[in-house]
Structures are given as C-alpha cells and as structure tokens.
Amino acid sequence: MTVAAELAAWTLGPSPERASAAARRAAVRHLLDGVGCALASARSGAAAPAVTVALGLGGPPEATVLGSRRRVSAPAAALADGALVHGLDFDDTHAGGLVHATSVVLPAAFAVGEQQGATGADVLAAALAAYEVVCRVAAASPHGFHARGLHATHVAGTLSAATAAGRLLGLAPDTLVDALGIAGSASGGLLEFLDTGSSTKQLHPGTASLSGVLAARIAAAGGSGPASVLEGRYGIWAALSAKPADPASVLAGLGERWEVERITVKPYPACQLMHVTLDALSAALGGAGPIGAGDIESISCEVHPDSATIVCEPAADKVHPRSAYDAKFSLPWSCAALVLDGSVGVATYEPASIGRPEVAALAARVRTNVVDPGGVAADAPGHVVVRLADGRVLEGAVARSAGGPDAPLSDAELDAKFLANAGGDPGAARELAAAVRSLADLPSLAPILDLAARVAAA
C-alpha cells in the first residue's frame, strides 16, 4: 500500500475517534486558539479580501463563515476560514513540519462538518485525523518545502483538508485515496512574499483548505488521483521538497503517538522562527531595569540557518519592513520593537507601528550569528547578547520557544489569549470558549458558530 492508502485506511477507521485523552484535549485547545485567531482577523480586516471573495462565491448555504451569520458553500467557507485563522500569523505551529496546522484543519472540519450536520464528536475525530496528516507529511521532509521556496502549510494542507472532508463525507477508502491524490496536485504556496512584503501567505491556508474540500468532492463524483501522490516519482516530496523525505515516518506510531500534542500555541503574532529569539531577548532584559534604545550598542542573536534565510535576510530589507506582514518576518525589527515597547502583540504590527524610525534605528544594531545546533529550526534554542553603552553585557538563553509541548501555555494563558483575540462581549466570549471546549459533547457545530457570530458582532 502507498502512504496515501495507509493514511486513508487509518483516517476512516476507529483510531481517530478513540484517540487518547491527551490528544483530544490538545486538539480542542488548538481549535479554540484557531477560533480566537479567526475572530481577531475578522475584527482587524486582515483577511478581508478572502472573506469578500468567499461571500461573493455564495453557493448553496452549506456552511457559515466564522464570525458571521453568512452561509455559503462549504468550499467557499473553507477559503474564508483558512484566511481568517492565519490572517494575523498568530495561529499555531508544528515545529517538526513547520506547518500552521489549525489553519488548514479547522476550516475543512468546520465547513464540511456543518454541511453534513455532523456531531461535535464527529468533527473532533475528523480534525484529529487531519492534524496527524498535515504534521506528519510535512515533518517527513523537515524544512524541505521551505528550502524549495514553498509554504509547507499549503503543501501538506491540501491533503489535511481532504482528510477532514473525506472522513466527514463518509468516503470509501479508495475514494479518499483519490481525494488525497487530487489534493496533492493543488499543493503549492510560494514564499516569494518574503521579498516583496505582500500578503499572499495569509491566503495559503484558505486556498489549501478550499482545494482539499474540492478534492474530496471531486473524488466522490468519480474523479481519480494518484495513490502515489506522496512518495511517487513525481509526487509531493520529489517535486516540491528540496530535501530527502522519510515516508516511513509518516506511518510510524500512527494512532499511538499523536503529533497534535506537539503543536505550539503562539504567544506572539509573528513568524514562529523568531519566537525563541524574542524569548531569549526578554530573558536578557529581565531584571536589568529600564533600558531605552539609546542605551544599547548592539544586540547579537544566535539563529538557526533555516530560520536566518526567512527572518534575517536580506538584512537591509528586514530593518525597514515594507508592510505589517513584512515586519512579522523580520527578526531585527521585532527585537527592536520588543525593547522599545516592552512586549510584542497584535498592535506591534499595525500599520502605524511599523514606520517608526526609532524602531528601525535600533533594528540596524541587531546582529545575527548563524549557528546550527542540529534539529529543526522551529525547535532550536535561543541565545541573545545585549551590549550596553555603559559597558554592561546582558545575556539571555532559552532551550526552545514558549508555547510548545515542553513549555505549553497554561489553560489560563490560553484563555487570556483567546479572550484578547475574540474581543467583543467578554461574557459571550467565555461562553464561546466553553462551547469549543465541550465540542465532543455537542450535537452539532451550531452553538459554536452562533456564539462566534455574537462575539464578532459585539
């Protein structure tokens, strides 16, 4: 059997609905975080173009665009929701695959789940299967898609969305294999936005989710796709990854070791690859007393080589971000903003913030030293040295960024992030959080979708 055939058989079997309590809890936490990120994007207008197009596509009223009461076709809703979850780059990241897992899992599971009138338990099982697919497919070739210039979230996300949709649609195993094969032909997502400051990355989870849902429908209608979509001569790994892949790793421990438990909840709305540096910089500054830009001679940061190409280069462009999204991928600028503002949050990357000359001036004094500690970039250690004008030297080091499996956000911290992102009426937002947490017991998604619309309208 091919990898896709093995994944399809597992997806449609009992394993996803019999997942461990820890895996189920992790999935619900990430879905909660995703709903909050979507509401924050809706409030800010970050994903407005995708939402506008999704509403314009219309179609049969199968699924609700998250945070609204507008119902469109399930593929259109998946497009909008994917862009919403990822719109502020505040959504979660799986370090091994370097994928924003929830941004492609939630849109397909919610859209097709609502279309099918699925119970919360059915939606959760589909999401659990989809989480494993997106994380494992990408992690089989660590940083391989990014090294080719492609966004791993989009590459693996089409298959993940097809997985969720296929399970909820009740496809037969062979039909789901076709759906995965069809979805793979839509995989892509160029990283060229890094050199232009454009916002195409915001769209990637939406278009990947749309493509995955369509692939499941096309397969159900009789369309065929290559079963060797992953490991074949012209499959995803051979065509789209610049590094070797380990197909066996996708299936190893499937249903026993749950990758959903190893996804990081982001504390900063910026590229995951610089979170560890921000944490190390905070550690260096902690307890040193008030420090202004004029007090700092230089900030030296150790950076994983795979991170440096994305958040540190080209150096001249990183000092002067061209857009809010550009700033989210600038380690020097974000470090400077952290020093000057004392924190990094959604407001850090608003348009009025990124043009501040004082931030750019300090960003020009941030130096990066490329150090390869081994392992994947998103799980690398961080080390920062701050040299002050008075001769003091401050150092900060962390083993890995906060929010991951070894240093997870507490439930209280996750709730605080959710409530800040949700905005609106705090009471309704807390009701929404409770509804998401009780997903497995809900007869349908209606309570979550109704509350999300209430919160967004407040």
C-alpha positions as CSV (number, residue, x, y, z in Angstrom):
1,M,0.0,0.0,0.0
2,T,1.1,3.5,-0.7
3,V,1.5,6.1,2.1
4,A,-1.8,7.8,1.0
5,A,-3.6,4.4,1.0
6,E,-2.3,3.7,4.6
7,L,-3.4,7.2,5.7
8,A,-6.8,6.8,4.1
9,A,-7.4,3.4,5.8
10,W,-6.4,4.8,9.2
11,T,-8.4,8.0,8.8
12,L,-11.6,6.1,8.1
13,G,-11.0,3.6,10.8
14,P,-11.8,3.8,14.5
15,S,-8.4,5.3,15.6
16,P,-9.3,9.0,15.3
17,E,-12.4,8.7,17.5
18,R,-10.5,6.5,20.0
19,A,-7.7,9.0,20.4
20,S,-6.1,9.4,23.8
21,A,-7.5,11.9,26.2
22,A,-4.3,13.9,25.9
23,A,-4.6,14.1,22.1
24,R,-8.3,15.0,22.3
25,R,-7.6,17.7,24.8
26,A,-4.7,19.1,22.6
27,A,-7.0,19.2,19.5
28,V,-9.7,21.1,21.4
29,R,-7.1,23.6,22.7
30,H,-5.8,24.2,19.2
31,L,-9.3,24.6,17.7
32,L,-10.1,27.1,20.5
33,D,-7.0,29.0,19.7
34,G,-7.9,28.9,16.0
35,V,-11.4,30.3,16.6
36,G,-9.8,33.2,18.6
37,C,-7.3,33.9,15.9
38,A,-10.1,34.0,13.3
39,L,-12.1,36.5,15.3
40,A,-9.1,38.7,15.7
41,S,-8.5,38.7,12.0
42,A,-12.2,39.4,11.3
43,R,-12.1,42.4,13.6
44,S,-8.9,43.8,12.1
45,G,-9.9,43.1,8.5
46,A,-6.7,41.2,8.0
47,A,-8.4,38.5,5.8
48,A,-11.0,40.9,4.2
49,P,-10.1,40.1,0.6
50,A,-10.6,36.4,1.0
51,V,-13.8,36.8,3.0
52,T,-15.2,39.2,0.4
53,V,-14.5,36.7,-2.4
54,A,-15.9,33.8,-0.4
55,L,-19.1,35.7,0.3
56,G,-19.2,36.6,-3.4
57,L,-18.9,33.0,-4.4
58,G,-22.0,32.2,-2.5
59,G,-23.4,28.9,-3.5
60,P,-25.8,26.7,-1.6
61,P,-26.0,27.7,2.1
62,E,-24.0,24.8,3.5
63,A,-21.5,26.4,5.9
64,T,-21.1,29.6,8.0
65,V,-18.1,31.9,7.6
66,L,-16.7,32.0,11.1
67,G,-17.6,35.2,13.0
68,S,-20.6,36.0,10.7
69,R,-24.1,34.7,10.0
70,R,-23.4,34.4,6.3
71,R,-23.7,30.9,4.9
72,V,-22.1,29.9,1.6
73,S,-20.9,26.7,0.0
74,A,-18.6,24.6,2.1
75,P,-15.6,25.2,-0.2
76,A,-16.1,28.9,0.0
77,A,-16.4,28.9,3.8
78,A,-13.2,26.9,4.0
79,L,-11.5,29.5,1.9
80,A,-12.6,32.3,4.2
81,D,-12.0,30.5,7.5
82,G,-8.5,29.4,6.4
83,A,-7.5,33.0,5.7
84,L,-9.2,34.2,8.9
85,V,-7.3,31.7,11.2
86,H,-4.0,32.6,9.6
87,G,-4.6,36.3,8.9
88,L,-2.5,37.7,11.7
89,D,0.1,34.9,11.8
90,F,-1.0,34.3,15.4
91,D,-2.1,30.7,14.8
92,D,-0.3,27.6,16.0
93,T,2.8,25.9,14.5
94,H,4.0,22.3,14.5
95,A,7.8,22.6,14.8
96,G,8.7,19.3,13.0
97,G,6.8,20.1,9.9
98,L,6.9,23.9,10.3
99,V,3.2,24.0,9.4
100,H,0.3,26.1,10.8
101,A,-1.8,23.0,11.5
102,T,-5.1,24.5,12.7
103,S,-5.3,26.9,9.8
104,V,-6.0,24.0,7.4
105,V,-7.7,21.6,9.8
106,L,-10.4,23.8,11.3
107,P,-11.7,25.3,8.1
108,A,-12.3,21.9,6.4
109,A,-13.6,20.3,9.6
110,F,-16.0,23.1,10.4
111,A,-17.2,23.8,6.9
112,V,-17.9,20.1,5.9
113,G,-19.0,19.3,9.4
114,E,-21.7,21.9,9.3
115,Q,-22.6,20.9,5.7
116,Q,-23.1,17.3,6.9
117,G,-24.9,18.2,10.1
118,A,-22.1,16.3,12.0
119,T,-21.9,16.0,15.7
120,G,-19.2,17.7,17.6
121,A,-17.6,14.2,18.2
122,D,-17.5,13.5,14.5
123,V,-15.9,16.9,13.8
124,L,-13.3,16.3,16.5
125,A,-12.5,12.9,15.1
126,A,-12.0,14.3,11.6
127,A,-9.9,17.1,13.0
128,L,-7.7,14.6,14.8
129,A,-7.1,12.7,11.6
130,A,-6.3,15.9,9.7
131,Y,-3.9,17.1,12.3
132,E,-1.8,14.0,12.0
133,V,-1.8,14.2,8.2
134,V,-0.6,17.8,8.0
135,C,2.0,17.4,10.7
136,R,3.4,14.1,9.5
137,V,3.5,14.8,5.8
138,A,5.5,18.0,6.3
139,A,7.7,16.6,9.1
140,A,8.8,13.7,6.8
141,S,11.0,16.2,5.0
142,P,12.0,18.8,7.6
143,H,12.2,22.3,6.1
144,G,12.3,20.6,2.7
145,F,9.4,22.6,1.3
146,H,10.6,25.9,2.6
147,A,14.0,25.2,1.2
148,R,12.4,24.8,-2.2
149,G,10.6,28.2,-1.7
150,L,7.2,26.7,-0.8
151,H,5.0,27.1,2.2
152,A,4.7,23.8,3.9
153,T,1.3,24.7,5.3
154,H,-0.1,24.9,1.8
155,V,1.7,21.8,0.5
156,A,0.6,19.5,3.3
157,G,-2.6,21.4,4.0
158,T,-4.4,20.4,0.9
159,L,-4.1,16.7,2.0
160,S,-5.1,17.6,5.5
161,A,-8.2,19.4,4.4
162,A,-9.1,16.5,2.1
163,T,-8.6,14.1,5.0
164,A,-11.1,16.0,7.2
165,A,-13.6,16.4,4.4
166,G,-13.3,12.8,3.3
167,R,-14.0,11.4,6.8
168,L,-17.0,13.7,7.3
169,L,-18.4,12.9,3.9
170,G,-18.1,9.2,4.6
171,L,-15.9,8.4,1.6
172,A,-14.7,4.9,1.0
173,P,-11.0,4.2,1.5
174,D,-10.2,4.1,-2.2
175,T,-12.2,7.3,-2.8
176,L,-10.3,9.1,-0.1
177,V,-7.0,7.9,-1.7
178,D,-8.3,9.6,-4.9
179,A,-9.1,12.7,-2.9
180,L,-5.6,12.8,-1.5
181,G,-4.1,12.4,-5.0
182,I,-6.3,15.1,-6.4
183,A,-5.5,17.4,-3.5
184,G,-1.8,16.9,-4.0
185,S,-2.0,18.4,-7.5
186,A,-3.2,21.6,-5.9
187,S,-0.3,21.8,-3.4
188,G,2.0,24.9,-3.5
189,G,2.2,28.2,-1.8
190,L,5.1,30.4,-2.9
191,L,7.3,32.1,-0.4
192,E,8.0,35.0,-2.8
193,F,6.1,37.2,-0.4
194,L,9.2,37.4,1.7
195,D,10.9,39.5,-0.9
196,T,8.0,41.9,-1.6
197,G,6.1,42.5,1.6
198,S,2.9,41.2,0.1
199,S,0.3,39.2,2.0
200,T,-0.1,36.1,-0.1
201,K,0.9,33.9,2.8
202,Q,-2.3,34.9,4.6
203,L,-4.2,33.3,1.8
204,H,-2.3,29.9,1.7
205,P,-4.4,28.1,4.4
206,G,-7.6,29.3,2.7
207,T,-6.7,28.2,-0.8
208,A,-5.3,24.9,0.6
209,S,-8.5,24.3,2.6
210,L,-10.6,25.1,-0.4
211,S,-8.6,22.8,-2.6
212,G,-8.8,19.9,-0.1
213,V,-12.6,20.2,0.2
214,L,-13.0,20.4,-3.6
215,A,-10.7,17.3,-4.0
216,A,-12.9,15.3,-1.7
217,R,-16.0,16.3,-3.6
218,I,-14.3,15.6,-7.0
219,A,-13.3,12.1,-5.8
220,A,-16.8,11.5,-4.5
221,A,-18.1,12.4,-8.0
222,G,-15.8,9.8,-9.6
223,G,-12.5,11.7,-10.1
224,S,-9.3,9.8,-9.7
225,G,-5.9,10.8,-8.3
226,P,-2.6,9.1,-8.0
227,A,-2.2,6.8,-5.0
228,S,1.5,7.6,-5.1
229,V,0.8,11.3,-4.6
230,L,3.4,11.5,-1.8
231,E,6.3,9.1,-2.5
232,G,5.9,8.8,-6.3
233,R,8.5,9.7,-8.9
234,Y,6.6,13.0,-9.4
235,G,4.9,13.0,-6.1
236,I,4.9,15.8,-3.5
237,W,8.2,15.0,-1.8
238,A,10.1,14.5,-5.1
239,A,8.6,17.5,-6.8
240,L,8.2,20.0,-4.1
241,S,10.8,19.3,-1.4
242,A,14.5,20.3,-1.7
243,K,15.4,17.7,1.0
244,P,15.1,13.9,1.2
245,A,11.9,12.6,2.8
246,D,11.3,9.7,5.1
247,P,8.0,8.1,4.1
248,A,8.1,5.6,6.8
249,S,8.0,8.3,9.5
250,V,4.5,9.3,8.3
251,L,3.1,6.0,9.4
252,A,5.3,5.3,12.4
253,G,3.3,5.2,15.6
254,L,0.2,6.4,13.8
255,G,-2.7,6.3,16.3
256,E,-0.3,5.7,19.2
257,R,1.9,8.8,19.1
258,W,-0.2,11.9,18.4
259,E,1.6,14.8,16.7
260,V,-1.3,17.1,17.7
261,E,0.2,17.0,21.2
262,R,3.4,18.6,19.8
263,I,1.9,21.7,18.2
264,T,2.9,25.1,19.6
265,V,0.4,27.8,20.6
266,K,2.0,31.1,19.6
267,P,2.4,33.8,22.3
268,Y,3.5,36.3,19.6
269,P,1.6,37.2,16.3
270,A,4.7,36.7,14.1
271,C,6.8,34.1,12.4
272,Q,7.4,31.1,14.7
273,L,11.1,31.0,13.7
274,M,12.0,34.1,15.7
275,H,9.9,33.4,18.8
276,V,12.9,31.7,20.5
277,T,15.0,34.9,19.9
278,L,12.3,37.1,21.3
279,D,12.0,34.8,24.4
280,A,15.8,34.9,24.8
281,L,15.9,38.7,24.4
282,S,13.2,39.1,27.1
283,A,15.3,36.9,29.4
284,A,18.3,39.1,28.8
285,L,16.4,42.2,29.6
286,G,14.6,40.9,32.6
287,G,15.7,42.4,35.8
288,A,18.1,44.9,34.1
289,G,15.9,47.9,34.8
290,P,14.6,50.4,32.3
291,I,16.6,50.2,29.0
292,G,16.0,52.5,26.1
293,A,17.2,52.4,22.5
294,G,20.0,54.8,23.3
295,D,21.4,52.6,26.0
296,I,22.0,49.7,23.6
297,E,25.2,49.4,21.4
298,S,24.2,46.1,19.8
299,I,22.0,43.0,20.1
300,S,23.6,39.8,18.9
301,C,21.3,36.8,18.3
302,E,22.2,33.2,17.5
303,V,19.9,32.0,14.8
304,H,19.3,28.5,13.1
305,P,20.4,28.6,9.5
306,D,16.9,27.6,8.3
307,S,15.5,30.5,10.3
308,A,18.0,33.0,9.1
309,T,17.0,32.7,5.5
310,I,13.4,33.6,6.3
311,V,13.5,36.1,9.2
312,C,17.0,37.7,8.9
313,E,17.8,38.0,5.2
314,P,18.2,40.2,3.2
315,A,19.4,42.2,6.1
316,A,18.7,45.7,4.6
317,D,15.1,44.8,3.9
318,K,14.5,43.5,7.4
319,V,15.4,46.8,9.1
320,H,12.8,48.7,7.1
321,P,9.7,46.4,6.7
322,R,7.5,47.4,3.8
323,S,4.2,46.2,5.3
324,A,2.8,44.9,8.5
325,Y,3.2,41.4,7.3
326,D,6.8,42.1,6.3
327,A,7.5,43.1,9.9
328,K,6.2,39.8,11.1
329,F,9.1,38.1,9.3
330,S,11.8,40.5,10.5
331,L,13.7,39.3,13.5
332,P,15.8,42.6,13.8
333,W,12.7,44.8,13.6
334,S,10.7,42.6,16.0
335,C,13.6,42.5,18.5
336,A,13.8,46.3,18.4
337,A,10.1,46.7,18.9
338,L,10.3,44.4,21.9
339,V,13.0,46.5,23.5
340,L,11.1,49.8,22.9
341,D,7.6,48.6,23.7
342,G,8.3,46.1,26.3
343,S,6.2,43.4,24.6
344,V,5.2,42.1,21.2
345,G,1.5,41.8,20.4
346,V,-1.1,42.4,17.7
347,A,-0.6,46.2,17.9
348,T,3.1,45.9,17.3
349,Y,2.4,45.0,13.7
350,E,-0.3,47.6,12.9
351,P,0.5,49.9,10.0
352,A,1.0,52.9,12.3
353,S,3.7,51.0,14.2
354,I,5.9,49.6,11.5
355,G,7.0,53.0,10.2
356,R,8.6,54.2,13.5
357,P,12.1,55.5,12.8
358,E,13.3,54.7,16.3
359,V,12.5,51.0,15.8
360,A,14.3,50.9,12.5
361,A,17.3,52.7,14.1
362,L,17.6,50.1,16.8
363,A,16.9,47.2,14.3
364,A,20.0,48.3,12.4
365,R,22.1,47.4,15.5
366,V,20.7,43.9,15.7
367,R,23.3,41.3,14.5
368,T,22.6,37.7,13.7
369,N,25.1,34.8,14.1
370,V,24.1,31.7,12.2
371,V,24.6,28.7,14.4
372,D,23.4,25.2,13.6
373,P,22.6,23.3,16.8
374,G,21.1,20.4,14.8
375,G,17.4,19.6,14.7
376,V,14.6,21.6,13.2
377,A,14.6,25.4,13.1
378,A,11.3,25.9,15.0
379,D,12.6,23.8,17.9
380,A,16.1,25.4,18.1
381,P,17.5,27.1,21.3
382,G,17.8,30.8,21.5
383,H,20.7,32.9,22.7
384,V,21.0,36.7,22.8
385,V,23.7,39.1,23.9
386,V,22.9,42.7,24.6
387,R,25.8,45.1,24.8
388,L,25.0,48.4,26.6
389,A,26.7,51.8,26.2
390,D,27.7,51.7,29.9
391,G,29.8,48.6,29.4
392,R,27.3,46.1,30.8
393,V,26.6,42.9,28.9
394,L,23.3,41.1,29.2
395,E,22.7,37.6,28.1
396,G,19.6,35.5,27.7
397,A,19.2,31.9,26.7
398,V,16.2,29.6,26.4
399,A,16.1,25.9,25.3
400,R,13.2,26.5,23.0
401,S,10.4,28.9,22.5
402,A,7.4,29.1,24.8
403,G,4.1,27.6,24.0
404,G,5.3,24.3,22.7
405,P,4.9,20.8,24.1
406,D,7.8,21.2,26.5
407,A,6.7,24.6,27.7
408,P,2.9,24.8,26.9
409,L,0.7,27.7,27.7
410,S,-1.5,27.0,30.7
411,D,-5.2,26.9,30.2
412,A,-5.4,30.3,31.9
413,E,-2.8,31.7,29.5
414,L,-4.6,30.2,26.5
415,D,-7.9,31.6,27.8
416,A,-6.3,35.1,28.1
417,K,-5.0,34.9,24.5
418,F,-8.4,33.7,23.3
419,L,-10.3,36.5,25.1
420,A,-8.0,39.2,23.8
421,N,-8.3,37.9,20.3
422,A,-12.1,37.4,20.5
423,G,-12.8,40.9,21.7
424,G,-16.4,41.9,21.9
425,D,-18.5,40.9,24.9
426,P,-16.3,39.1,27.4
427,G,-19.3,37.1,28.7
428,A,-20.2,35.9,25.2
429,A,-16.5,35.1,24.5
430,R,-16.3,33.0,27.7
431,E,-19.5,31.1,26.6
432,L,-17.8,30.5,23.2
433,A,-14.7,29.2,24.8
434,A,-16.8,26.8,26.9
435,A,-18.7,25.7,23.8
436,V,-15.5,24.9,22.0
437,R,-14.1,23.0,25.0
438,S,-17.3,20.9,25.0
439,L,-17.1,20.2,21.3
440,A,-17.1,16.4,21.8
441,D,-20.5,16.6,23.6
442,L,-22.3,19.0,21.2
443,P,-25.0,17.7,18.8
444,S,-23.7,20.0,16.1
445,L,-21.5,23.0,15.5
446,A,-24.4,25.4,15.7
447,P,-23.7,26.6,19.3
448,I,-20.1,27.5,18.4
449,L,-21.0,29.2,15.2
450,D,-23.8,31.2,16.8
451,L,-21.7,32.3,19.7
452,A,-18.8,33.3,17.3
453,A,-21.2,35.5,15.3
454,R,-22.4,37.1,18.6
455,V,-18.9,37.8,19.7
456,A,-17.9,39.2,16.4
457,A,-20.9,41.5,16.2
458,A,-20.4,42.9,19.7
